[in-house]
Amino acid sequence: MKNYFAILLTLCSISLSAQIKSPQEFLGYPMGSKFTYHHQIVAYSRYLASQSNGLAQWQVYGQTSEGREQGQMLIANLPTGVTLEQVQQNHQKRIQGEKADSSLPVIINLSFNVHGNEAAGSEAALNTLYALISKPNKSIPYVILIDPCINPDGRDAYVTQYNRRNYISGGNPDPNDQEHYEGITSGRYNHFSFDLNRDWVWQTQKETQQRLKFYRSWMPMMHADFHEQSFQHSYYFPPAAKPYLNFIAQSTKDLQESVGRSFSKLFDEKKWPYFTSEVYDLLYPGYGDTYPVLNGALGMTLEQGGIRGGLISAKSDGDTISLVDRVKHHSALALNLVEWSLANAESLKASFYGVHDKSRTNPTNKFAYYFVPEKELEKGQEFIQILEKNNITYLENMGVLKPIQAYDYSIQKQVAISDKLIGLLIPAKQPSAPLVQALLDPTIVLEDSLTYDITAWNLFQLNGIKAYGVNENVFAEVKDHEGEWLLNRDTTPHVAYFAMPKVPSLTQKIIQSAIQIGALVTFSDVQNGEIIISFSNVKNDDRIKFFSDMEKLNIGFNTLDSYRSKTSYDLGSTHYKSIFIPKIAVVVDPANDVNQQGELAYFLTQKYGFKPSFIPSTQLFKSNLFNYTHIIYPDGKHAALSNTNSILLTDWVKKGGKLILMEGARKILDDKDLVAKEDTAKHTSTYAMRERAELSNSTSGNMLQVEVEKTHPLAFRINESSIYILNQVSDFVKLPKDFTPVLKTSSKPKMMGFVGANKKAQLANSLLLGVKEVDKGKIIWFGFNPLFRAIPNQGQTIFENCFLYTEF
């Protein structure tokens, strides 16, 4: 009888395989002979689901900024009568420590093409989908989730550009041919030029937000992220390189070793070269491998050599690499990984649930509780959003029952805190404990400094939130507690209304909504930028609707019934200056840092609601500069402007224009005031240690303490005399004579994370933000990027101030 069922199963499998078209049959060309557009990827995925006899289903989970579909294939082999919804519910219960069905299936997730120009991934995904659906493994219960293209906009940008630049059928192997170089718009990134592989924690981008909502609904036990590296390299797979986050579970490390052995065996048999453990570390929490690890899974990065490879490319070692080969390697490894995962299903499940059990009962966090006083929450809204996006549990209206010693993040010392405090509490004991530890513990332990990403990102310190780490449970909920900042439901007209919003997007929402209905919006240049709105020339119905709209956004106001002020200047004083909606131009140039150009587009349009013009540098001086109040030059490899263009730009500034130069853009004016410090250190190293020697000249990415000139309008809403910035500065600039320093380092600045020894010597007494007044206008220079990856930090408040408080 057993043999009968085995034969029947084999016949069914053969029958299913015969019915389903392969990718080549469906698309009309062999995989790897050309690049497949995203709509074709979706079409074939939908076709496979429709032909799978219920084994697979295509689930749409979102839409990109350019309107392309985001979806994943769910392939499930479940016991009779068990539904996917039941699996999800039982799995989530087990994560929370509740009793659940012990026969839960293993949940596997494969993701491809997070970087659009690493294009072999989606081709390999189609091969993998076909193999898993046409010849399904029915040996054990499983759910396999496959995302064939995480970044559809980026992929189509790459494929379109490649096809336009390629003139030879089958590709030109000459690596110098134009087909091996992308245009100005890199397909690596999404619509806003964000790197989606570094956005998992922050979830700033639409694609990430939608994907992570889907991811967290399933919480895979294994997640593999398929990438490509330079076409000159071979193939990388785990074990990962150091540094690791120092609290990664041993079971996760053991599984990495085990799966690495499986991959090695496969590649050795095929005679395919590979390497492990040299690069691709597990430190930064926003990667597609580290983030799953922090959520209990076995996460891994897989890297095929292929970027700039086109359809075929000659390598420097005399070999060639083709897209056919790249697809073959990815496809074979993906299937090997699924096979290994099914064979090691119990180990994967034990490790995953073991991590969550330890997180709930005995986490390794520095503190048992993280406490944020209520008054700090006004500037902590984006911080709370990050907690919610990542399913981090927090409790509101929690009071301190007795005085206790606690770690004060603002001064990095133990202090006594009062039993009068009420606020938000984050317990360490929760399923998300590792993620809490990565984001909120005071310091990250660097096991090795050889990393290729930022090394510090503490959310309390970046956002200037005065928070405490506590190891004793002295908290209880305060019943019937309401915050002091209440919504304004008073319909009676008043002289004016006082607003002090903390979230950048809400600030602009208030101002633009008020100005659009004819309200007068002003700010005090001596009262830390307080915003006053007068509705004296606004129709009553419009005013009531305005407050109704603000209430929906949870924005409150205080009322003023006299122009006379008891605490500052009267409302009719010249110290109250008008706020206008700016007219912004961003200069677009091939020399620009494409990421920062995208960050500017994202913040100005999505966060602030402006409608800036993105003007090519070749067109800027043919236009009327006086159509714009602000002109922004992104960071990049800029040269000085021509004499004629420099005169035109200077004349515009003198007559009231605000010129914002980001980092390296200072060079367009050839300004002798902004001079980079010279590297005076001696550089000696052996050949073998040359890679580590280069670290001495890098900043990698850290948190640097800077002093704040608090009275300056650009520093309004920053209440501290010092803040931390995300520092990736390559050139530290001397303190100039003609620039007012708004942000600068002290003679002994504090720093968290890694910075090379030679760069560390340059940190002291450096300018990070300066303003030069030129007649009626201003030149504003940012020596760092406050918009980096849109990771919330106080630098973004300062950047927003450039458009709020410019009339000083």
Secondary structure, DSSP 8 states (H G I E B T S, - for coil): -HHHHHHHHHHHHHHHHHHS--HHHHHSS-TTSS---HHHHHHHHHHHHHTSTTSEEEEEEEE-TTS-EEEEEEEEE--TT--HHHHHHHHHHHHTT----TT--EEEEEEE-SSTT-THHHHHHHHHHHHHHHS---SS-EEEEEES-S-HHHHHHHHHHHHHH--STT----TTSGGGS--SS-TTS-TT---GGG-TTT--SHHHHHHHHHHHHH--SEEEEEEEEETTS-EE-SS-EEEE-TT--HHHHHHHHHHHHHHHHHHHHHT---B-SSS-EE-STTSTTHHHHHTTSEEEEEEEEEET--SEEE-TTS-EEEHHHHHHHHHHHHHHHHHHHHHTHHHHHHHHHHHHHHHHHS---S-SEEEEEGGGGGG-HHHHHHHHHTT---EEEEEE-S-EEEEETTTTEEEEE-TT-EEEEEES-STTHHHHHHHHSS----S-S--SS-----HHHHTT---EEESS--EEE-TT---S-------S--SEEEE---SHHHHHHHHHHHHHTT-EEEEETTTTT-EEEE-TTS-HHHHHHHHHHHHHTT---EEE--S--SSS--TTSTTEEE-----EEEEE-TTB-HHHHHHHHIIIIIIS----EEEEHHHHTTS-GGG-SEEEE-SBS-----HHHHHHHHHHHHTT-EEEEEGGGGGGGT-TTS-B----------GGGHHHHHHTT---EEEEEEEE-TTSGGGTT--SSEEEEEE--SS-EE--SSSEEEEE--SS--EEEE--HHHHTT-TTEEEEEEEEETTEEEEEESS-TTGGG---HHHHHHHHHHHS---
